[in-house]
């Protein structure tokens, strides 16, 4: 593992890596150090999803107010380095303030009273990044003026320096997450912002570097914040979707712990941060409080939607058949994501657009639109107004769809389309990365699989009356194994079982038995009230 403290060394490393592998994926985890289990969960995700996992460690003076804890913020680079090494990080970038902002912007003074070196950043000498005031002046922005402008500046700088494929942030800092997503969208930055779930201590207290300031007793007292969010969530689940009720429930719960001084409890839109009176699809219930001199934040997403079931697995495992039948059994809409990829593949073939020409494919699909019927009894799919329901099942499309699906622009286009379909839930979808990438917050995730031999046998039965009936079982096994390898090693959203997915091995199961398993899991894991 490398430890870089200079921009020159970081750029040298990244340039060498990318020159050796031009399509190399880089996952960035920006941190201020004092790493804990929450950070490690981000690192683990970055490690799983990218060829290179890079962690930045920089206590950013721009995001601390004059009376805040910049000087006292916990710093332990050696411990952080050890944790990163154990987690499989490829490189750490730990620059100084001077390295990040330049000599002209950084001034160090030493006070007689404390003999501590103070760092002052002269903003007048820096180009500033100013997120929308409507997003920076609410929630934590009220008590921390200038904080999110400082966050936006350092994140913009890090994204520019590293140019990662994905950057990972914790959901605990929900306001920061929304502002960074807005920044990336507005500046058309070529990076995917990945939100990772809050990691909590046994008491429910959200992991934070500032938890180190708390005594054992204070940590227990602070856990009331999570209980307050849970209480509000239970009230919301009972059917009252109003912000007034959710906020009141949180206030009442925190009031039971006098040592915790609630700064705010507010319900806002998770993306725009505008206040919500009623949750139509999703609402962010955010809280901030002080325990002693330590300021803590926490939040929960309240979703007003029907459940989502995500089914992933390798080619030939019977996902399409099973998912369509399960949709009928569970009274859910059926989202055939495989058909979407087939439709774009068909379009490329019809228009003689080389699938190997990624730029031409990006141009083609950006001006295209899909129409489909989510009723599981229907297989209707149109692209640009033309019905391609049957045409997309051709052998030519089948042989090229994996190649098409590996193109980043294709996946980005369809992931956005699929997420839009899932806004109000009530769907079951199948594919290769539904539970890991498209709907990581799905209420039920299933990994449907079968051995290569079994999938080959099934495929041979399917094509016995087709023009490929003379293909051997051995050749089918070779073809399916090769497709498995391509799907699991592709650079963009590889086939992988989600950590919280239930695996169903179908070699010795009938379709009906698989459906029964899925229905049973749905009834077991999802509250009937939802």
C-alpha positions as CSV (number, residue, x, y, z in Angstrom):
1,X,0.0,0.0,0.0
2,X,1.3,3.5,-0.9
3,X,1.1,6.6,1.3
4,X,1.3,9.8,-0.7
5,X,1.5,13.3,0.8
6,X,2.0,15.2,-2.4
7,X,-0.2,15.9,-5.4
8,X,2.7,15.1,-7.8
9,X,3.2,11.6,-6.4
10,X,-0.6,10.9,-6.4
11,X,-0.9,11.9,-10.0
12,X,2.2,9.9,-11.0
13,X,0.7,6.8,-9.4
14,X,-2.7,7.2,-11.0
15,X,-1.2,8.0,-14.4
16,X,1.0,4.9,-14.3
17,X,-2.0,2.7,-13.3
18,X,-4.2,4.1,-16.0
19,X,-1.6,4.0,-18.7
20,X,-1.2,0.3,-18.0
21,X,-5.0,-0.3,-18.0
22,X,-6.9,2.6,-19.7
23,X,-10.3,1.4,-18.4
24,X,-9.2,1.0,-14.8
25,X,-11.8,1.8,-12.3
26,X,-10.9,3.8,-9.2
27,X,-12.9,4.1,-6.0
28,X,-12.3,7.1,-3.8
29,X,-13.2,7.2,-0.1
30,X,-12.7,10.8,1.1
31,X,-12.2,11.0,4.9
32,X,-10.8,13.2,7.6
33,X,-9.1,10.3,9.2
34,X,-9.8,8.9,12.7
35,X,-11.1,5.9,10.8
36,X,-13.8,3.7,12.4
37,X,-16.1,0.9,11.3
38,X,-18.2,3.3,9.3
39,X,-15.3,4.3,7.2
40,X,-14.2,0.7,6.8
41,X,-17.6,-0.1,5.3
42,X,-17.1,2.5,2.6
43,X,-13.6,1.2,2.0
44,X,-14.9,-2.4,1.7
45,X,-17.5,-1.3,-0.9
46,X,-14.8,0.6,-2.9
47,X,-12.5,-2.4,-2.7
48,X,-15.3,-4.7,-4.0
49,X,-16.4,-2.5,-6.9
50,X,-13.1,-1.1,-8.3
51,X,-9.7,-2.2,-9.4
52,X,-8.1,0.5,-7.2
53,X,-9.3,1.6,-3.8
54,X,-7.9,5.0,-2.7
55,X,-8.5,6.7,0.6
56,X,-7.9,10.4,1.2
57,X,-7.1,11.6,4.7
58,X,-7.3,15.3,5.2
59,X,-8.7,17.4,8.1
60,X,-10.1,20.2,6.0
61,X,-9.8,23.5,7.8
62,X,-12.3,25.1,5.4
63,X,-15.2,23.2,6.9
64,X,-14.5,24.2,10.5
65,X,-15.9,27.4,12.0
66,X,-13.8,29.7,14.3
67,X,-15.2,28.1,17.5
68,X,-15.2,24.5,16.3
69,X,-12.8,21.6,17.0
70,X,-10.3,21.9,14.1
71,X,-7.3,21.8,16.4
72,X,-8.7,19.1,18.6
73,X,-10.1,16.9,15.9
74,X,-8.8,13.3,16.4
75,X,-5.7,12.6,14.2
76,X,-3.9,9.3,14.1
77,X,-2.3,8.7,10.8
78,X,-0.4,5.6,11.8
79,X,-3.5,3.8,13.1
80,X,-5.4,4.9,10.0
81,X,-2.6,3.6,7.8
82,X,-2.7,0.2,9.5
83,X,-6.5,0.0,9.2
84,X,-6.3,0.9,5.5
85,X,-3.6,-1.7,4.9
86,X,-5.7,-4.4,6.6
87,X,-8.7,-3.4,4.5
88,X,-6.9,-3.8,1.2
89,X,-6.5,-0.2,0.3
90,X,-4.1,0.4,-2.6
91,X,-3.1,4.0,-1.8
92,X,-3.7,6.7,0.8
93,X,-3.5,10.4,-0.1
94,X,-2.7,12.4,3.1
95,X,-1.6,15.9,2.1
96,X,-0.9,18.9,4.2
97,X,-3.0,22.1,4.1
98,X,-0.2,23.8,2.2
99,X,-0.1,21.0,-0.4
100,X,-3.8,21.3,-1.0
101,X,-4.2,25.1,-1.0
102,X,-0.7,26.5,-1.7
103,X,1.6,28.7,0.3
104,X,-0.2,31.9,-0.4
105,X,-3.4,30.6,1.0
106,X,-2.1,29.0,4.2
107,X,-0.8,30.9,7.2
108,X,0.4,29.4,10.4
109,X,0.5,31.3,13.7
110,X,1.4,30.2,17.2
111,X,-0.5,31.5,20.2
112,X,1.4,32.2,23.4
113,X,-1.5,30.8,25.5
114,X,-1.6,27.3,23.9
115,X,1.7,27.1,22.0
116,X,-0.4,25.4,19.3
117,X,0.0,26.1,15.7
118,X,-3.1,27.6,14.2
119,X,-3.9,27.3,10.5
120,X,-5.7,30.1,8.8
121,X,-6.8,29.8,5.2
122,X,-7.1,33.0,3.2
123,X,-10.2,32.4,1.2
124,X,-9.6,35.5,-0.9
125,X,-6.7,33.7,-2.6
126,X,-8.8,30.6,-3.5
127,X,-11.4,29.9,-6.2
128,X,-14.5,29.1,-4.2
129,X,-17.2,26.5,-4.9
130,X,-20.6,27.8,-3.7
131,X,-23.5,25.3,-3.6
132,X,-27.1,26.6,-3.7
133,X,-27.8,28.7,-0.6
134,X,-31.1,26.8,-0.2
135,X,-29.1,23.6,0.5
136,X,-26.4,25.1,2.7
137,X,-28.5,27.3,4.9
138,X,-30.8,24.6,6.3
139,X,-30.3,21.8,8.8
140,X,-26.7,21.8,9.9
141,X,-26.0,24.9,7.8
142,X,-27.9,27.1,10.3
143,X,-25.4,26.3,13.1
144,X,-22.3,25.9,10.8
145,X,-22.1,28.8,8.4
146,X,-19.5,28.2,5.7
147,X,-19.2,24.5,6.5
148,X,-20.7,23.1,3.3
149,X,-18.9,25.6,1.2
150,X,-15.7,24.2,2.7
151,X,-16.9,20.6,2.0
152,X,-17.8,21.5,-1.6
153,X,-14.4,23.0,-2.1
154,X,-12.4,20.1,-0.9
155,X,-14.5,17.4,-2.5
156,X,-14.3,19.3,-5.9
157,X,-10.5,19.4,-5.4
158,X,-10.3,15.7,-4.6
159,X,-12.5,14.6,-7.5
160,X,-10.4,16.7,-9.8
161,X,-7.2,15.3,-8.5
162,X,-8.2,11.6,-8.4
163,X,-10.8,11.5,-11.2
164,X,-12.4,8.4,-9.7
165,X,-15.0,6.2,-11.2
166,X,-16.9,6.2,-8.0
167,X,-16.7,8.1,-4.8
168,X,-18.1,6.8,-1.5
169,X,-19.9,8.8,1.2
170,X,-21.8,7.7,4.3
171,X,-25.5,8.3,4.5
172,X,-25.0,9.7,8.1
173,X,-23.8,13.0,6.5
174,X,-27.0,13.2,4.4
175,X,-26.9,16.9,3.9
176,X,-23.3,16.7,2.7
177,X,-24.3,13.8,0.4
178,X,-27.1,15.8,-1.2
179,X,-24.9,18.8,-1.8
180,X,-22.1,16.7,-3.3
181,X,-24.6,15.0,-5.7
182,X,-25.9,18.4,-6.7
183,X,-22.3,19.6,-7.3
184,X,-21.5,16.5,-9.5
185,X,-24.7,16.9,-11.4
186,X,-24.4,20.6,-12.1
187,X,-20.7,20.4,-13.1
188,X,-21.3,17.2,-15.2
189,X,-18.4,15.5,-13.3
190,X,-17.8,12.0,-14.6
191,X,-18.0,10.2,-11.2
192,X,-20.8,8.2,-9.6
193,X,-21.5,9.2,-6.0
194,X,-22.3,6.1,-3.9
195,X,-24.2,6.4,-0.7
196,X,-23.4,3.8,1.9
197,X,-25.6,2.8,4.9
198,X,-25.0,4.2,8.4
199,X,-22.9,1.9,10.6
200,X,-24.0,1.9,14.2
201,X,-22.6,0.9,17.6
202,X,-24.4,-1.8,19.5
203,X,-26.6,0.9,21.2
204,X,-27.7,2.3,17.9
205,X,-25.5,5.4,18.1
206,X,-24.2,6.3,14.6
207,X,-20.5,5.7,14.1
208,X,-18.6,9.0,14.1
209,X,-15.0,10.1,14.7
210,X,-16.4,12.6,17.2
211,X,-17.8,9.7,19.3
212,X,-14.2,9.6,20.8
213,X,-15.1,12.7,22.7
214,X,-17.9,10.9,24.5
215,X,-17.7,9.1,27.8
216,X,-19.3,5.7,28.1
217,X,-22.3,7.3,29.9
218,X,-22.6,10.0,27.2
219,X,-22.6,7.4,24.4
220,X,-25.5,5.6,26.1
221,X,-27.3,8.9,26.4
222,X,-26.6,9.8,22.8
223,X,-28.2,6.5,21.6
224,X,-31.6,8.2,22.2
225,X,-31.1,9.9,18.8
226,X,-31.5,6.5,17.0
227,X,-34.4,5.6,19.2
228,X,-36.1,8.9,18.3
229,X,-35.6,8.1,14.6
230,X,-37.0,4.6,15.1
231,X,-40.0,6.0,17.0
232,X,-40.7,8.4,14.1
233,X,-40.3,5.6,11.6
234,X,-42.9,3.5,13.5
235,X,-45.3,6.4,13.5
236,X,-44.8,6.8,9.8
237,X,-45.3,3.1,9.1
238,X,-48.6,3.3,10.9
239,X,-49.9,5.4,8.1
240,X,-49.3,9.0,9.1
241,X,-47.0,10.4,6.4
242,X,-47.0,14.0,7.7
243,X,-43.8,15.9,8.6
244,X,-45.5,17.4,11.7
245,X,-46.1,13.9,13.2
246,X,-42.7,12.5,12.4
247,X,-40.9,15.5,13.9
248,X,-43.1,15.5,17.0
249,X,-42.3,11.8,17.6
250,X,-38.6,12.5,17.4
251,X,-38.8,15.5,19.7
252,X,-40.8,13.5,22.3
253,X,-38.3,10.6,22.3
254,X,-35.3,12.9,22.8
255,X,-37.0,14.8,25.5
256,X,-36.9,11.7,27.7
257,X,-33.1,12.1,27.9
258,X,-32.3,15.5,29.5
259,X,-28.5,15.2,28.9
260,X,-29.2,15.3,25.1
261,X,-30.0,18.8,23.8
262,X,-31.8,18.6,20.5
263,X,-30.7,21.3,18.0
264,X,-33.2,20.3,15.4
265,X,-35.4,17.6,14.0
266,X,-36.6,18.2,10.5
267,X,-38.2,16.3,7.6
268,X,-36.9,17.3,4.1
269,X,-36.6,16.0,0.6
270,X,-33.4,13.8,0.5
271,X,-32.2,15.4,-2.8
272,X,-33.2,19.1,-2.6
273,X,-33.3,19.4,1.2
274,X,-36.5,21.4,0.9
275,X,-39.0,20.9,3.9
276,X,-41.7,18.3,3.4
277,X,-45.2,18.6,4.7
278,X,-46.1,15.1,3.6
279,X,-43.9,12.3,2.3
280,X,-45.1,11.3,-1.2
281,X,-42.2,9.0,-2.1
282,X,-39.2,9.6,0.3
283,X,-38.3,11.9,3.1
284,X,-35.1,12.5,5.1
285,X,-35.8,12.8,8.8
286,X,-32.6,14.5,10.2
287,X,-31.6,15.3,13.7
288,X,-28.7,17.1,15.4
289,X,-28.0,17.4,19.1
290,X,-25.3,18.1,21.6
291,X,-24.2,15.7,24.3
292,X,-21.9,17.8,26.5
293,X,-19.8,19.8,24.1
294,X,-20.0,17.2,21.3
295,X,-22.3,17.8,18.4
296,X,-23.8,14.7,16.8
297,X,-26.0,14.1,13.8
298,X,-28.2,11.2,12.6
299,X,-31.0,10.5,10.1
300,X,-33.3,8.0,8.6
301,X,-35.0,7.8,5.2
302,X,-38.8,7.4,5.4
303,X,-40.1,5.7,2.3
304,X,-43.7,5.9,1.1
305,X,-43.5,3.1,-1.4
306,X,-44.4,-0.5,-1.9
307,X,-41.6,-3.0,-1.5
308,X,-39.0,-3.8,-4.1
309,X,-37.7,-7.3,-4.8
310,X,-34.3,-7.6,-6.5
311,X,-33.3,-10.9,-8.1
312,X,-29.8,-11.3,-9.5
313,X,-27.9,-14.2,-10.8
314,X,-25.9,-15.6,-13.7
315,X,-27.2,-16.1,-17.2
316,X,-29.4,-19.1,-17.7
317,X,-30.5,-19.4,-14.1
318,X,-34.1,-19.0,-15.0
319,X,-34.4,-15.5,-13.6
320,X,-36.8,-14.1,-16.3
321,X,-39.3,-17.0,-16.0
322,X,-39.2,-17.1,-12.2
323,X,-39.4,-13.3,-11.7
324,X,-42.3,-12.9,-14.1
325,X,-44.3,-15.7,-12.2
326,X,-43.2,-14.4,-8.8
327,X,-44.6,-10.9,-9.8
328,X,-48.0,-12.5,-10.4
329,X,-47.9,-14.4,-7.2
330,X,-46.9,-11.3,-5.2
331,X,-49.1,-8.9,-7.1
332,X,-46.0,-6.8,-8.1
333,X,-45.1,-5.2,-11.3
334,X,-42.4,-6.9,-13.4
335,X,-39.4,-4.9,-14.5
336,X,-37.6,-7.0,-17.2
337,X,-34.2,-5.3,-17.2
338,X,-32.7,-7.9,-19.5
339,X,-35.2,-6.9,-22.1
340,X,-34.1,-3.3,-21.8
341,X,-30.5,-4.2,-22.6
342,X,-31.6,-6.4,-25.4
343,X,-33.7,-3.6,-26.9
344,X,-30.6,-1.3,-27.0
345,X,-28.6,-4.1,-28.5
346,X,-31.2,-4.6,-31.2
347,X,-31.2,-0.9,-31.9
348,X,-27.4,-0.9,-32.4
349,X,-27.6,-3.9,-34.7
350,X,-30.5,-2.4,-36.7
351,X,-28.8,0.9,-37.2
352,X,-25.4,-0.7,-38.0
353,X,-23.9,1.1,-35.1
354,X,-20.7,-0.8,-34.1
355,X,-21.1,-2.0,-30.5
356,X,-17.3,-1.7,-30.3
357,X,-17.7,2.1,-30.9
358,X,-18.6,3.3,-27.4
359,X,-19.0,6.9,-28.4
360,X,-21.3,6.1,-31.3
361,X,-23.4,3.9,-28.9
362,X,-23.6,6.7,-26.4
363,X,-24.8,9.1,-29.1
364,X,-27.4,6.5,-30.3
365,X,-29.0,5.7,-26.9
366,X,-29.0,9.3,-25.6
367,X,-31.7,10.2,-28.2
368,X,-33.7,7.0,-27.7
369,X,-36.7,6.2,-25.5
370,X,-38.2,3.0,-24.2
371,X,-41.9,2.1,-23.6
372,X,-42.9,-1.0,-21.7
373,X,-45.8,-2.6,-19.9
374,X,-44.9,-3.5,-16.3
375,X,-47.8,-5.9,-16.1
376,X,-46.2,-9.4,-15.7
377,X,-48.8,-10.8,-18.1
378,X,-47.4,-8.6,-20.8
379,X,-44.0,-8.7,-22.6
380,X,-44.5,-5.6,-24.7
381,X,-41.4,-3.5,-25.2
382,X,-41.0,-0.7,-27.7
383,X,-37.9,1.4,-28.6
384,X,-38.4,4.7,-30.3
385,X,-42.0,3.7,-31.0
386,X,-41.2,0.3,-32.6
387,X,-42.4,-2.9,-31.0
388,X,-39.4,-5.1,-30.5
389,X,-41.0,-7.6,-28.1
390,X,-40.1,-10.6,-30.3
391,X,-37.2,-9.2,-32.2
392,X,-35.0,-8.9,-29.1
393,X,-35.1,-12.6,-28.5
394,X,-33.1,-13.4,-31.7
395,X,-29.8,-15.3,-31.4
396,X,-27.9,-12.3,-32.9
397,X,-29.1,-10.1,-30.1
398,X,-28.5,-12.8,-27.5
399,X,-24.9,-13.2,-28.7
400,X,-24.1,-9.4,-28.4
401,X,-26.1,-8.3,-25.3
402,X,-23.3,-8.9,-22.8
403,X,-20.9,-6.8,-24.9
404,X,-23.5,-4.0,-25.0
405,X,-24.2,-4.2,-21.3
406,X,-20.6,-3.7,-20.5
407,X,-20.6,-0.2,-22.0
408,X,-20.7,2.5,-19.2
409,X,-23.0,4.8,-21.1
410,X,-25.5,2.0,-21.7
411,X,-25.5,1.0,-18.1
412,X,-25.9,4.5,-16.9
413,X,-28.8,5.2,-19.2
414,X,-30.7,2.0,-18.1
415,X,-29.9,2.3,-14.4
416,X,-31.5,5.7,-14.4
417,X,-34.5,4.4,-16.3
418,X,-34.8,1.4,-13.9
419,X,-34.6,3.5,-10.8
420,X,-37.2,5.8,-12.2
421,X,-39.5,2.8,-12.6
422,X,-38.9,1.9,-8.9
423,X,-39.7,5.3,-7.4
424,X,-43.0,4.2,-6.0
425,X,-41.9,0.6,-5.5
426,X,-44.2,-2.3,-6.0
427,X,-41.9,-4.0,-8.5
428,X,-39.8,-7.1,-8.8
429,X,-36.8,-6.9,-11.1
430,X,-34.1,-9.3,-12.3
431,X,-30.7,-8.9,-13.8
432,X,-27.0,-8.9,-12.9
433,X,-26.7,-5.9,-10.5
434,X,-30.2,-5.1,-9.4
435,X,-29.5,-5.6,-5.7
436,X,-26.0,-4.3,-5.7
437,X,-26.3,-1.2,-7.9
438,X,-29.8,-0.4,-9.2
439,X,-31.8,-0.9,-6.0
440,X,-29.3,-1.3,-3.1
441,X,-32.1,-0.5,-0.7
442,X,-34.5,-3.2,-2.0
443,X,-36.6,-4.7,0.8
444,X,-35.7,-8.3,-0.5
445,X,-32.7,-9.3,-2.4
446,X,-32.3,-12.8,-3.9
447,X,-29.4,-14.4,-5.8
448,X,-30.8,-17.0,-8.1
449,X,-28.2,-19.4,-9.4
450,X,-27.6,-22.9,-10.8
451,X,-24.5,-24.9,-11.8
452,X,-23.1,-24.4,-15.3
453,X,-24.0,-28.0,-16.1
454,X,-27.7,-27.5,-15.1
455,X,-28.0,-24.2,-17.0
456,X,-26.5,-25.8,-20.1
457,X,-28.9,-28.6,-19.9
458,X,-31.9,-26.2,-19.6
459,X,-30.6,-24.2,-22.5
460,X,-30.2,-27.3,-24.7
461,X,-33.9,-28.1,-24.0
462,X,-34.9,-24.6,-24.9
463,X,-33.2,-24.6,-28.4
464,X,-34.0,-28.2,-29.4
465,X,-36.3,-27.1,-32.1
466,X,-34.3,-24.0,-33.2
467,X,-31.6,-23.6,-35.8
468,X,-29.0,-24.1,-33.0
469,X,-30.3,-27.6,-32.1
470,X,-27.1,-29.2,-33.3
471,X,-25.0,-27.5,-30.7
472,X,-23.4,-29.8,-28.2
473,X,-23.9,-29.8,-24.4
474,X,-20.1,-29.3,-24.0
475,X,-20.2,-26.3,-26.3
476,X,-23.1,-24.8,-24.3
477,X,-21.2,-25.3,-21.1
478,X,-18.2,-23.6,-22.5
479,X,-20.3,-20.7,-23.7
480,X,-22.1,-20.2,-20.4
481,X,-18.9,-20.4,-18.4
482,X,-17.3,-17.8,-20.6
483,X,-20.3,-15.5,-20.2
484,X,-20.1,-16.0,-16.4
485,X,-16.5,-14.9,-16.5
486,X,-17.3,-11.8,-18.5
487,X,-20.2,-10.8,-16.4
488,X,-18.3,-11.3,-13.1
489,X,-15.1,-9.5,-14.2
490,X,-16.5,-6.6,-16.2
491,X,-15.3,-3.2,-15.1
492,X,-18.8,-1.7,-14.8
493,X,-21.2,-3.2,-12.2
494,X,-19.9,-6.8,-12.3
495,X,-22.2,-9.7,-11.4
496,X,-21.9,-10.2,-7.6
497,X,-24.1,-11.4,-4.9
498,X,-25.2,-8.6,-2.6
499,X,-24.0,-9.0,1.0
500,X,-27.6,-9.1,2.2
501,X,-29.0,-11.3,-0.6
502,X,-30.5,-14.7,0.0
503,X,-29.0,-17.3,-2.4
504,X,-31.3,-19.9,-4.0
505,X,-29.6,-22.7,-5.7
506,X,-32.0,-24.2,-8.2
507,X,-30.3,-27.3,-9.6
508,X,-32.8,-29.6,-7.9
509,X,-35.8,-27.3,-7.7
510,X,-38.8,-27.0,-10.1
511,X,-39.9,-23.5,-11.1
512,X,-42.9,-23.9,-8.8
513,X,-40.6,-24.7,-5.9
514,X,-38.5,-21.6,-6.6
515,X,-41.6,-19.4,-6.7
516,X,-42.7,-20.9,-3.3
517,X,-39.3,-20.0,-1.8
518,X,-39.5,-16.4,-3.0
519,X,-43.0,-15.9,-1.8
520,X,-42.1,-17.4,1.5
521,X,-39.1,-15.0,1.9
522,X,-41.3,-12.1,0.9
523,X,-43.9,-12.9,3.5
524,X,-41.3,-13.6,6.1
525,X,-39.1,-10.5,5.6
526,X,-41.5,-7.8,4.5
527,X,-44.2,-6.4,6.9
528,X,-47.6,-7.1,5.3
529,X,-48.5,-3.5,6.2
530,X,-46.0,-2.2,3.7
